[in-house]
Amino acid sequence: MNEKDFLQQLQNRAKEQEQVMNGMPFPHIFTSVSVWLGNHPWRLLIPFAFLLSLVFHFTIGKGYDNLILKIFGGIDIVRLLTM
């Protein structure tokens, strides 16, 4: 494949991708959010993990703490604290 054909193929793929992006309901919002999450995923994932952990802690109770400690290889600190 020569350079002219390669550049033409790249342009065609770029046009196809642009059509897909324009066909989305909110292309500007989607692209800005995906770029933001791609560069800074911890801004969403860390608070989400914290909230999810709180929900599990309050619904399951001390069993959740023991499960997390078993998963990460810790000793049973909850049992030591309640003695």
C-alpha positions as CSV (number, residue, x, y, z in Angstrom):
1,M,0.0,0.0,0.0
2,N,1.4,3.3,-1.0
3,E,1.3,6.5,1.1
4,K,-1.6,8.0,-0.8
5,D,-3.8,5.0,-0.3
6,F,-2.8,4.8,3.4
7,L,-3.7,8.5,4.0
8,Q,-7.0,8.0,2.1
9,Q,-7.8,5.1,4.3
10,L,-7.0,7.1,7.4
11,Q,-9.3,9.9,6.3
12,N,-12.1,7.5,5.6
13,R,-11.8,6.0,9.1
14,A,-11.7,9.4,10.6
15,K,-14.9,10.3,8.8
16,E,-16.6,7.1,10.0
17,Q,-15.6,7.8,13.5
18,E,-16.8,11.4,13.3
19,Q,-20.2,10.1,12.0
20,V,-20.4,7.7,14.9
21,M,-19.6,10.5,17.4
22,N,-22.2,12.8,15.8
23,G,-24.8,10.1,15.9
24,M,-24.6,9.9,19.7
25,P,-27.2,11.8,21.8
26,F,-24.7,14.0,23.5
27,P,-21.4,13.8,21.7
28,H,-19.8,16.8,23.4
29,I,-20.7,15.6,26.9
30,F,-19.6,12.1,26.1
31,T,-16.2,13.1,24.8
32,S,-15.5,15.6,27.6
33,V,-16.5,13.0,30.3
34,S,-14.5,10.2,28.7
35,V,-11.4,12.4,28.4
36,W,-11.8,13.6,32.0
37,L,-12.3,10.1,33.4
38,G,-9.5,8.8,31.3
39,N,-7.1,11.3,32.8
40,H,-8.5,11.4,36.4
41,P,-10.4,8.1,37.2
42,W,-9.6,8.4,40.9
43,R,-11.8,11.4,41.2
44,L,-14.8,9.2,40.7
45,L,-13.6,5.8,41.8
46,I,-12.2,6.6,45.2
47,P,-15.4,8.4,46.5
48,F,-17.5,5.7,44.9
49,A,-15.5,3.0,46.7
50,F,-15.7,4.8,49.9
51,L,-19.5,5.2,49.7
52,L,-19.9,1.6,48.7
53,S,-17.8,0.5,51.6
54,L,-19.9,2.6,54.0
55,V,-23.1,1.0,52.6
56,F,-21.7,-2.5,53.1
57,H,-20.4,-1.7,56.5
58,F,-23.8,-0.4,57.7
59,T,-25.8,-3.1,56.1
60,I,-23.6,-6.1,56.9
61,G,-21.9,-4.9,60.0
62,K,-18.8,-6.4,61.6
63,G,-19.0,-9.3,59.2
64,Y,-18.0,-7.0,56.4
65,D,-15.0,-5.8,58.4
66,N,-13.9,-9.4,59.0
67,L,-14.4,-10.3,55.4
68,I,-12.2,-7.4,54.2
69,L,-9.5,-8.3,56.7
70,K,-9.6,-11.9,55.5
71,I,-9.3,-10.9,51.9
72,F,-6.3,-8.6,52.5
73,G,-4.7,-11.0,54.9
74,G,-5.0,-8.9,58.1
75,I,-5.6,-10.3,61.6
76,D,-9.0,-10.1,63.1
77,I,-8.6,-6.6,64.5
78,V,-12.3,-6.2,65.1
79,R,-12.3,-9.2,67.5
80,L,-9.2,-7.8,69.2
81,L,-10.8,-4.4,69.7
82,T,-14.1,-5.8,71.2
83,M,-12.3,-7.9,73.8
